[in-house]
Amino acid sequence: MKFTKHIHVLQLLSTVPRDVKPTRDKACMNWAWPDGWEQKGHDAWDHLFTYIHANWPAPCSVMVGDTACTDVPDCRTMLNMGAEELTAKLESLPPYFSEVIFPVAVARYLLRDRLLCINPHKLATFTEFHNRYGQIIQTC
């Protein structure tokens, strides 16, 4: 099937824990999560991005001479989408997002819309995510 890898990611996204929301510690202005939720967030992120890194090609470098990578404007548009629009476009088949932007859209969805509790320093796949997409995200 043509969109098998996208469908698999959508299935994995549906398994991400969503029944706990953080509370705001007013003294420190930090988010507080119940015990064990950070590890659940790490497990979910690493499972998804292990699959994504194995099945999506690494993107082009953002700058080739003076020419910006063509995916940067798409990334900028995606980062400005509201939650409902992003969710609808992530779930669309054929995929709305390019092969380069789809993984960034998944990360955006997990962090902003699902409030996934993660510490990038404790993730097995975050360095690879940063190496692949960090420059594109910063350019947006």
C-alpha positions in Angstrom: 0.0 0.0 0.0 1.3 3.4 -1.0 0.8 5.2 2.3 1.6 2.4 4.7 4.3 4.3 6.6 2.0 7.3 7.1 -0.8 5.1 8.3 1.5 3.3 10.8 2.6 6.7 12.3 -1.0 7.7 12.6 -1.7 4.4 14.4 1.3 5.0 16.7 0.1 8.6 17.4 -3.3 7.2 18.5 -1.5 5.2 21.2 0.3 8.2 22.8 -0.9 8.7 26.4 -3.4 11.6 26.5 -5.4 11.2 29.7 -3.1 13.3 31.9 -2.6 17.0 31.6 0.2 19.0 33.4 -0.5 21.4 36.1 1.3 24.8 36.5 3.4 25.3 39.5 2.7 28.9 40.3 5.8 29.5 42.4 8.2 28.4 39.7 5.9 28.8 36.6 6.9 25.3 35.5 4.7 22.5 34.3 4.3 19.7 36.8 3.6 16.1 35.6 2.4 13.1 37.7 5.1 10.5 38.5 6.0 8.2 35.6 4.6 10.5 32.8 8.0 11.7 31.7 9.1 8.1 31.0 5.8 7.4 29.1 6.5 10.5 27.0 10.0 9.4 26.3 8.9 5.9 25.4 6.2 7.3 23.0 8.6 9.8 21.3 11.4 7.3 20.9 9.1 4.6 19.5 7.6 7.0 16.9 10.9 8.5 15.9 12.8 5.3 15.7 10.2 4.3 13.1 10.3 7.7 11.4 14.1 7.8 11.2 14.1 4.3 9.7 11.4 5.0 7.1 11.8 8.7 6.1 14.8 10.0 4.2 17.0 12.6 5.9 16.1 16.1 4.5 18.4 18.1 2.2 20.6 20.7 3.9 18.7 23.9 4.4 21.1 26.1 2.5 22.7 25.0 -0.7 24.8 28.0 -1.6 22.5 31.0 -1.5 19.4 28.9 -2.3 17.1 27.9 0.6 15.8 24.4 0.7 12.3 24.3 -0.8 10.8 22.7 2.4 11.5 25.7 4.6 8.4 27.6 3.5 6.2 24.5 4.0 7.7 24.2 7.5 6.9 27.8 8.3 3.3 27.3 7.1 3.0 24.1 9.2 4.4 25.8 12.3 1.7 28.5 12.0 -1.2 26.1 11.7 -3.7 25.9 14.5 -4.2 22.6 16.3 -7.3 21.5 14.4 -5.8 22.3 11.0 -2.5 20.5 11.8 -4.4 17.4 13.1 -6.6 17.3 10.0 -3.6 17.7 7.6 -1.6 15.0 9.5 -4.4 12.6 9.1 -5.0 13.3 5.4 -4.3 10.7 2.7 -2.6 11.3 0.4 -0.3 13.0 2.9 -0.6 16.8 2.9 3.0 17.3 4.2 6.1 16.6 2.2 8.4 13.7 3.2 10.7 16.3 5.0 8.0 18.2 6.9 5.8 15.3 8.0 8.2 14.2 10.8 8.4 17.9 12.0 4.6 18.1 11.9 4.4 14.9 14.1 6.8 16.5 16.6 4.8 19.7 16.6 1.6 17.8 17.2 3.2 15.7 20.1 4.7 18.8 21.8 2.0 21.4 21.3 -1.2 19.6 20.9 -0.7 16.5 23.0 1.6 18.2 25.6 3.9 15.2 25.5 6.2 15.3 28.6 9.8 14.9 27.4 13.3 15.8 28.3 15.3 15.9 25.1 18.5 14.9 27.0 16.9 11.6 28.0 15.6 10.7 24.5 17.4 8.1 22.5 16.2 9.6 19.2 16.3 13.4 19.8 19.9 13.9 18.6 19.0 12.3 15.3 15.8 14.4 15.1 17.8 17.6 15.8 20.5 16.6 13.3 17.9 16.0 10.6 15.4 18.8 11.2 16.9 21.3 13.6 18.4 23.6 11.0 15.1 23.6 9.0 13.1 24.4 12.1 15.4 27.2 13.1 15.3 28.7 9.6 11.5 28.8 9.7 
